[in-house]
Amino acid sequence: MAELTTLARPYAKAAFEYAQANKDLAGWSAMLATAAAVAQQDVIQQVISLPSYTADQKAQIFVDVCGDQLTGPGQNFIKNLAANKRLTLLPHIAAIYGQLKAEQEKSIDVEVVSAFTLSADLQEKLATALSKKLSCDVRVQASVDQNLIGGAIIRAGDTVIDGSVRGRLAKLAEAMNA
């Protein structure tokens, strides 16, 4: 996994720098999301892996499947990936591009998993508190996991805050066994 990320990073940075220079971060984000979704389709993966197709043929098939979702520079990006045998990296490229875009926009998606459904008011208060702590715009995505018993788990990038009853019971058990 780390190797794929290492291979994808230069392409994601190049796409990001181009999009930033042309003030089209959102457009490139949409293009890369579409291309990543296409690259994950079984039929496309089979076509990409066939040695009988040239890089130009693979790129053209890929561009045809994406249709109007790719602009001229986006099509050139796909052709460049095909020429370097990197079309399979598109999901990783899209993910890294998304991270770069979020850093640029100083925003972060925060996942909140709680034992019960969070009200809109509570989600807003949580977003405000996390915005102050993380010094960026926070978008909260809430979900429910009744196995937590109570409390919540908050994931913001690499930061995880486990305030669940299940997590606290696990820590207590670990302390008692130590």
C-alpha positions, 0 to 999 in steps of 0.5 A, a space after each residue: 500500500 505504501 509503495 502505491 502511495 509513493 508511486 501515486 504522489 508525484 502524479 497527484 502533486 502534478 495534477 494539484 499544481 496544475 489545477 491550482 495554477 489554473 484555479 480549477 481545484 474543484 474541476 480536477 477533483 471531480 475529474 480525478 474522482 470520475 477517473 478513479 471510479 472508472 479505474 476500479 471497474 473490473 472491465 477497465 482493469 482487464 483492459 488495462 492489464 492486457 498486453 495486446 493494447 498499446 498505451 495509446 489504445 488503453 488511454 483512448 478507451 479510458 477517455 471514451 469511458 469517462 466521456 465529457 467528464 474529462 477536459 483536454 488537460 484531464 485527457 492528457 493526464 490520463 494519456 500520460 498515466 497510460 504511457 507510464 503504465 500508471 492507470 491503476 494508481 488513479 484511486 490513490 492519485 485521487 485520494 492524495 489530490 483530495 488531501 492536498 486540496 483539503 490542506 490548501 483550503 484548510 479544511 478537514 473531514 471529521 468522522 464521528 461515530 457515536 452510540 446514538 444519533 447526534 442532533 444537528 445542533 450537537 454536530 454544529 457545536 462539535 464542528 465549532 470546537 474542533 475548528 478551534 482546536 485544529 485551526 481549520 474548517 471542519 466538515 462533520 460526517 456522523 454515523 451510529 455504532 450501537 456497539 460503542 455502548 455510549 460516547 463517541 469516536 472522533 477521527 480527524 486525519 491521523 488524530 483519533 479521540 476515543 471517548 466511547 464507553 467501549 474504549 474506556 472499558 478496554 483501557 480499564 481491562 488493559 490496566 487491570 491485566 498489566 
